[in-house]
Each structure stands twice: as C-alpha cells, then as structure tokens.
Amino acid sequence: MSQPSTHWTKCCIALVIGLAQTTIPCALAADRQAIIETMARATSAMRAISTEGGYVYLYSTDLTRRTAERPATATQITMQPPGTPSMGLTFLHAYEATGDKIHLAAARAAASALARCQLASGGWHSTADFDSAYPNEDGKLYHGEKYIHGQIIKHTIHTTFDDDTTQSAVRFLTDFVVAVKGVSDPADDTIRTALNRAIEGMARAQYPNGAWPQCYAGEVRTPADFPIRKSHFSTDYHREWPDADYTRYYTLNDNCQGDCIMTLLDAAKKLGRTDCLEMAKRGGDFLLLAQLPEPQPAWAQQYDFDMQPAWARVHEAPGVSSSESGSATKALLDLYLATGESKYLDAAEKAVAWLRASKVGKNRWSRLYELGTNKPIYGDDRGKIFYSKAELHPKFATGYVWESKFRIPEVFDLFDKIKSKGREAVLAEANAADETSADVPGIIAALNESGYWITPSRWRKGAAPEPSISTKTFITNMEILAAALK
C-alpha cells in the first residue's frame, strides 16, 4: 500500500451535491478559440500515445520509456490515479466545456479500455496488459506486471480498492454513462454493462458490517462467518509482525473506505440509484463500529475479523492512524451532508476532538499512535514497535511519511463550517461560484509543437527530474482550461 493518492484533496462535498462552477477572471484575456484549439491539440497528442485508449503516468519525450508506479511496457496501462480513469474524466470535462467530439472520443476510448480490463470479480487491478502473449484466466488480458527488470508477477483476479484504483474507474464510468445518455454508439452499451458489473462487484465485496477489503477475488460473503462487532483491543495485542495476509481485512488504509463511500454517493446522485446510497450508508455505519473507544475515538489502518486493529506491512503496527482518521472523518461529514443523519456528524465531532488534541507540531500529526497510550510509534523491517525515528533503519526513517498534515486541516475547515453555518448553508455554498486565478495564456503558450506539455518529473525516488510527458500535468492544465471556458 502506498501513501494516499493526491486526488483526495479534490474529493470535496461537491461530489455529494454537485460540482461547484469555477470561473477564472484572467481567462477573459485569452482568446476563447485559442483555448479550444489548445485543448483539441493536447487531447489529440495524448490519444496518439495511448495504449488501446489507456494510459500510465509518465512518458519520455522520445516515447521509448513509460512508467506508472513501476516501469511499464508499451502494452500496459494503469487504473490508479492519475492513470486511465483520471484521464478519462478530464476528457469528459473538456468535452462538456467545448462540445468538441475529439474529447468525447478520447473518453470513450478510455472507458472501453476499462471495460476490456475489468476482472471477473467486478473491479480492476492497478495494472493491465494488452499483450496477447500473457492471457488472463478470465479470458483475454493479463493483469499485473509481466517480466520486467528480472522479476515476473503472475496475473491476478483480485479487484483492488487500494489507492483509489477501482473507485476512480467507477466514478469515471458513472460520469461517462451520464454524459452519453441518449447518444447512440455501440461501444457505450459495453461501457454501461461494465459500470453495472463494477457496482455489483462493490456490493459483493462489501462485508456484512459495511467494510471493504483492500483486495477482493469474487468470493461470497456468508454473514455467519463475519459477525458484526464493535471495535476493541486488548493490552496483549501482537507487538511483533505476524506476517499475515492483511489484504482481506476491513480496510481504511489509503482512504479505501472513504473512497468507496464517496464513489457510491456520487453514483447514487448521478444515476439515481438508491442501492448505491444504501451501500454508502452501510459503509458509514462500519466507520461507526470501527471508531475506537475513548480516549482514542479515531480509527486504525485496518481491522481483523474480530474488529481489533491489525498489522499490515512489516513496518505498520496496529495503532491509531491520524491519516486514516482524517479520511474517515471526511467520509462521515460527506454522509451527513448527503443524508442529514446526525449520527455521522456526532462521530466526526469526537474524532475531530482527538485529532486536535494529538498534534505533534503546528498542523502536524504522527502517522501512528500507540493503542492506549497515544504515544507516536514507528516501525521498520524488524517488525517491531519503536518510539523514535532515530531507532529505525535509515531506509524506513526517511522512506515513509511518519509525520505530516495528512490533509487534516481541510477536514477541520469543513467540520467547523458545518457546525457554524449548518448543513443547508454548506450545501448552498458548494453550489456557488468559486473564483480562481490561473495563467491561462501561459498554459496555452507552454504547449509544444507536438501537442504536449513537457514537465520535469522524477521517474523514481531520488532520481533527478527529466523532461517528461505527464498525465498529471495534462489533467491539471486541461481542467484549468475547461474551467476557463465555463
């Protein structure tokens, strides 16, 4: 599991009640036609380097190398943001802003790629390969990494909810299906089927208590095997890594639970599906069950089937997680705004109080706190609990984010706004225009002759930045230009 994806900061209450319109005053100085032409050139260039309509993160300027979280081949795509679903959403926003069907065609190609990559378990793995030499058990596609840098990883049938992988795909397909309502294209029926299968897969993957795992292989959930319990912990919990498979546990890590809830709230609103709303509410009810008892009314990264905080990777001990507690609180606030049910706001209020009392510096929190004592804790490859970063092996002392803001101040802002202004006022404000300045002429000028925005990017940790074609940069610039036209 990697650190939470950067998209989280954009997943605001707008997904519950509708996106706020954005106006960019300086865009008035830029020629509207120049914006439209720039967007068309950029989409055309990116479409030309896609793999069957899908994308990875970075491409070298000579197009001989590409990478996502790991080096990729020319036949591979990634679903994890800012990969194929993120690109597809941006193409849709460009189409909505310009009416130019070149963007809709690019979005359709991305959606079709997702439909082809969909697993029998309903969702997606982070990577898929269109190389027919590596068939998958389901039929046609190889999921995972093939032989790269001396290592081979076999294909998988496991849906992953880690790092917003399956959830981002569902959100894109939801928006695509809404955008093409009434449009007649044979490819769209396959895409609609993929969306329905994905939502059904999320329903099957959800445990009886409302939680989702990190990974799901399509197995049937028998309620008797998963009794619904409140979270708890004993003083003699495992203090050394048990090397157990945590991927099936009830998972909050990397905002798994929050992303599922937000995705289903989005689908419920846009598709009018009450089943999605009910799944989202069950997800919120799991957060109520998983909230730890006083004096630590917050959340762990994951829980075992007895509802006790559990180990994950060798350096991730059971504990109270500030990052996951922030994302759980945000999910509860989203649910309160969507439903008006006070139980979600009440639980969020307790968590906010704990977070405010647990700072380790100005707007800084420790990633993990010891159960019971609330002391910051740390870990490395020895699989033990330490109380100081100085005790860790160097790779783990610096290679893992042990202290950060973890976007918690944003959660405070939303909570305080709800408490001071009330639910209805916050809902109304989210529909109001939000003026933002951006260098639209500069973005237009920066597009090179080939139709790319070239950005210095690090291809691996510690490496020097090099000129690259970046999906993240494309998404950022296209969203600004689309907002300018609106």
WORAJO-V371308 format. One record per backbone hydrogen bond with DSSP energy under -0.5 kcal/mol. CO is the residue of the C=O (numbers start at 1). NH is the residue of the N-H. If there is no record, write none. Layout:
BEGIN
co=CO nh=NH
co=CO nh=NH
END
This chain:
BEGIN
co=5 nh=8
co=6 nh=9
co=7 nh=10
co=7 nh=11
co=8 nh=11
co=10 nh=12
co=12 nh=15
co=13 nh=16
co=13 nh=17
co=14 nh=18
co=21 nh=434
co=23 nh=25
co=23 nh=436
co=24 nh=27
co=25 nh=28
co=26 nh=29
co=27 nh=30
co=31 nh=35
co=32 nh=36
co=33 nh=37
co=34 nh=38
co=35 nh=39
co=36 nh=40
co=37 nh=41
co=38 nh=42
co=39 nh=43
co=40 nh=44
co=41 nh=45
co=42 nh=46
co=43 nh=47
co=44 nh=48
co=45 nh=49
co=46 nh=49
co=47 nh=50
co=50 nh=52
co=51 nh=54
co=54 nh=51
co=55 nh=78
co=55 nh=84
co=57 nh=471
co=58 nh=67
co=59 nh=469
co=60 nh=63
co=65 nh=60
co=66 nh=72
co=67 nh=57
co=67 nh=58
co=70 nh=68
co=72 nh=66
co=73 nh=76
co=75 nh=130
co=77 nh=128
co=78 nh=84
co=80 nh=83
co=83 nh=87
co=84 nh=88
co=85 nh=89
co=86 nh=90
co=87 nh=91
co=88 nh=92
co=89 nh=93
co=90 nh=94
co=91 nh=95
co=92 nh=96
co=93 nh=97
co=94 nh=98
co=95 nh=99
co=99 nh=101
co=100 nh=103
co=100 nh=104
co=101 nh=105
co=102 nh=106
co=103 nh=107
co=104 nh=108
co=105 nh=109
co=106 nh=110
co=107 nh=111
co=108 nh=112
co=109 nh=113
co=110 nh=114
co=111 nh=115
co=112 nh=116
co=113 nh=117
co=114 nh=118
co=115 nh=118
co=119 nh=122
co=123 nh=119
co=124 nh=160
co=126 nh=79
co=126 nh=80
co=127 nh=144
co=128 nh=77
co=129 nh=142
co=130 nh=132
co=131 nh=134
co=136 nh=139
co=141 nh=143
co=142 nh=129
co=142 nh=144
co=143 nh=156
co=145 nh=153
co=146 nh=148
co=148 nh=151
co=151 nh=148
co=157 nh=159
co=159 nh=216
co=160 nh=166
co=161 nh=164
co=162 nh=165
co=163 nh=81
co=164 nh=168
co=165 nh=169
co=166 nh=170
co=167 nh=171
co=168 nh=172
co=169 nh=173
co=170 nh=174
co=171 nh=175
co=172 nh=176
co=173 nh=177
co=174 nh=178
co=175 nh=179
co=176 nh=180
co=178 nh=181
co=180 nh=183
co=183 nh=185
co=185 nh=188
co=185 nh=189
co=186 nh=189
co=186 nh=190
co=187 nh=191
co=188 nh=192
co=189 nh=193
co=190 nh=194
co=191 nh=195
co=192 nh=196
co=193 nh=197
co=194 nh=198
co=195 nh=199
co=196 nh=200
co=197 nh=201
co=198 nh=202
co=199 nh=203
co=200 nh=204
co=201 nh=205
co=202 nh=206
co=207 nh=210
co=211 nh=207
co=212 nh=251
co=214 nh=161
co=214 nh=162
co=216 nh=159
co=220 nh=222
co=221 nh=223
co=222 nh=225
co=222 nh=226
co=223 nh=226
co=227 nh=229
co=234 nh=237
co=239 nh=385
co=244 nh=246
co=246 nh=249
co=247 nh=214
co=247 nh=215
co=249 nh=251
co=250 nh=303
co=252 nh=255
co=252 nh=256
co=253 nh=256
co=255 nh=259
co=256 nh=260
co=257 nh=261
co=258 nh=262
co=259 nh=263
co=260 nh=264
co=261 nh=265
co=262 nh=266
co=263 nh=267
co=264 nh=268
co=265 nh=269
co=266 nh=270
co=267 nh=271
co=267 nh=273
co=268 nh=272
co=272 nh=274
co=273 nh=277
co=274 nh=278
co=275 nh=279
co=276 nh=280
co=277 nh=281
co=278 nh=282
co=279 nh=283
co=280 nh=284
co=281 nh=285
co=282 nh=286
co=283 nh=287
co=284 nh=288
co=285 nh=289
co=286 nh=290
co=287 nh=291
co=289 nh=231
co=293 nh=296
co=296 nh=298
co=298 nh=292
co=299 nh=321
co=301 nh=252
co=301 nh=253
co=302 nh=310
co=303 nh=250
co=304 nh=307
co=307 nh=232
co=308 nh=304
co=313 nh=312
co=313 nh=316
co=315 nh=317
co=316 nh=312
co=319 nh=321
co=320 nh=322
co=320 nh=369
co=321 nh=325
co=322 nh=326
co=323 nh=327
co=324 nh=328
co=325 nh=329
co=326 nh=330
co=327 nh=331
co=328 nh=332
co=329 nh=333
co=330 nh=334
co=331 nh=335
co=332 nh=336
co=333 nh=337
co=334 nh=338
co=335 nh=339
co=336 nh=340
co=340 nh=342
co=341 nh=344
co=341 nh=345
co=342 nh=346
co=343 nh=347
co=344 nh=348
co=345 nh=349
co=346 nh=350
co=347 nh=351
co=348 nh=352
co=349 nh=353
co=350 nh=354
co=351 nh=355
co=352 nh=356
co=353 nh=357
co=354 nh=358
co=355 nh=358
co=356 nh=359
co=358 nh=366
co=361 nh=364
co=364 nh=360
co=364 nh=361
co=365 nh=404
co=367 nh=322
co=368 nh=377
co=369 nh=320
co=370 nh=374
co=371 nh=373
co=375 nh=370
co=378 nh=386
co=380 nh=383
co=383 nh=241
co=386 nh=378
co=388 nh=391
co=389 nh=392
co=393 nh=396
co=393 nh=397
co=394 nh=398
co=395 nh=399
co=400 nh=402
co=402 nh=367
co=404 nh=365
co=405 nh=408
co=407 nh=411
co=408 nh=411
co=408 nh=412
co=409 nh=413
co=410 nh=414
co=411 nh=415
co=412 nh=416
co=413 nh=417
co=414 nh=418
co=415 nh=419
co=416 nh=420
co=417 nh=421
co=417 nh=422
co=418 nh=422
co=422 nh=426
co=423 nh=427
co=424 nh=428
co=425 nh=429
co=426 nh=430
co=427 nh=431
co=428 nh=431
co=429 nh=432
co=433 nh=435
co=434 nh=23
co=438 nh=440
co=439 nh=443
co=440 nh=444
co=441 nh=445
co=442 nh=446
co=443 nh=447
co=444 nh=447
co=448 nh=451
co=452 nh=448
co=452 nh=454
co=453 nh=470
co=455 nh=468
co=457 nh=459
co=457 nh=466
co=460 nh=463
co=466 nh=457
co=467 nh=61
co=468 nh=455
co=468 nh=470
co=469 nh=59
co=470 nh=474
co=471 nh=475
co=472 nh=476
co=473 nh=477
co=474 nh=478
co=475 nh=479
co=476 nh=480
co=477 nh=481
co=478 nh=482
co=479 nh=483
co=480 nh=484
co=481 nh=485
co=482 nh=486
END
